[in-house]
Every structure is written in C-alpha cells, then in structure tokens.
Amino acid sequence: MRPVWDRLECPRNTARVCHAGRRRFSSSVLGPHFEQVCRDRALHHADPGSLGGLPSRVVHDPGTRTGHEVDVAVIGVAEPI
C-alpha cells in the first residue's frame, strides 16, 4: 500500500484505490499466502490416503513459473517411522 498511501489518507478515495490495487494485492499477498497454506496442508495435515501416503517433501519454486503454474508439488512417499 506504500505507493498509494497518500491517496488512502483521503476517505473518499478508499474504495477507488482498493479497487485499482485489487490485482496487485491478489498476486502479491493473497496468492503467496494461499500457496503457503496449501504447502502446509499437504505436508502436515493432508490425509495420507489422499496423497497415496505421507509426503516426503513438498516443494515450491516461484522463480520458474514461466510456462505453467504449479503452486505445490508433493514428491515421493515418506518411509514409515
């Protein structure tokens, strides 16, 4: 919000500023947070039956999402403890 802070100080501009910044907020804040929730869910909370076993690793690589969008990849099945 820092780039538009001065416009937010005027109450009548709030709705317009929020509407204009919706796309950037979604991609910079909501998207990464949702991806983290998905990774945590897959690694720590998912039913092993839904993944074919316990995951051994959950990966995330935001730097290489050029031709496709993969938010979470669960790789392998963990050895039983």
C-alpha positions as CSV (number, residue, x, y, z in Angstrom):
1,M,0.0,0.0,0.0
2,R,3.0,2.3,0.3
3,P,2.9,3.6,-3.3
4,V,-0.7,4.8,-2.8
5,W,-0.6,5.8,0.9
6,D,-1.2,9.5,0.2
7,R,-4.3,8.7,-1.8
8,L,-5.6,6.4,1.0
9,E,-5.4,9.3,3.5
10,C,-8.5,10.9,1.9
11,P,-11.5,8.8,3.0
12,R,-13.5,9.4,-0.2
13,N,-10.6,7.7,-2.3
14,T,-10.5,4.5,-0.3
15,A,-12.9,2.4,-2.5
16,R,-11.3,3.6,-5.8
17,V,-7.8,2.9,-4.5
18,C,-8.7,-0.5,-3.2
19,H,-10.4,-1.4,-6.4
20,A,-7.4,-0.2,-8.5
21,G,-5.0,-2.2,-6.4
22,R,-7.0,-5.4,-6.2
23,R,-5.0,-7.3,-8.9
24,R,-1.6,-6.4,-7.3
25,F,-2.8,-7.3,-3.8
26,S,-4.2,-10.7,-5.0
27,S,-0.9,-11.6,-6.8
28,S,1.5,-10.2,-4.2
29,V,-0.3,-11.1,-1.0
30,L,-3.3,-13.4,-1.3
31,G,-1.6,-15.8,-3.9
32,P,1.6,-16.4,-2.0
33,H,-0.3,-16.8,1.3
34,F,-2.7,-19.3,-0.2
35,E,0.2,-21.3,-1.7
36,Q,1.8,-21.5,1.7
37,V,-1.4,-22.7,3.2
38,C,-1.5,-25.4,0.5
39,R,2.1,-26.5,1.2
40,D,1.5,-26.7,5.0
41,R,-1.7,-28.6,4.4
42,A,-0.1,-31.1,2.1
43,L,2.9,-31.6,4.3
44,H,1.4,-31.6,7.8
45,H,-2.4,-32.1,7.6
46,A,-3.5,-34.0,4.5
47,D,-5.0,-37.4,4.9
48,P,-2.2,-39.9,3.8
49,G,-4.9,-41.7,1.7
50,S,-5.4,-38.6,-0.5
51,L,-1.7,-38.5,-1.4
52,G,-1.0,-42.2,-1.6
53,G,1.0,-42.0,1.7
54,L,2.8,-39.4,3.7
55,P,4.7,-36.9,1.6
56,S,8.4,-37.0,1.9
57,R,8.8,-33.4,0.6
58,V,6.7,-30.5,-0.6
59,V,8.4,-28.2,-3.0
60,H,7.7,-24.7,-4.2
61,D,9.6,-22.8,-6.8
62,P,8.1,-19.4,-7.6
63,G,11.1,-18.4,-9.8
64,T,10.4,-20.9,-12.6
65,R,6.6,-20.5,-13.1
66,T,7.1,-19.2,-16.6
67,G,5.2,-21.6,-18.9
68,H,3.0,-23.2,-16.3
69,E,1.5,-22.6,-12.8
70,V,2.3,-25.2,-10.2
71,D,1.7,-23.9,-6.7
72,V,2.5,-27.1,-4.8
73,A,4.2,-30.4,-5.7
74,V,4.2,-33.3,-3.3
75,I,7.2,-35.6,-4.2
76,G,7.6,-39.2,-3.0
77,V,6.1,-41.1,-0.1
78,A,7.9,-40.9,3.2
79,E,9.2,-44.1,4.8
80,P,7.2,-45.3,7.8
81,I,8.5,-44.2,11.1
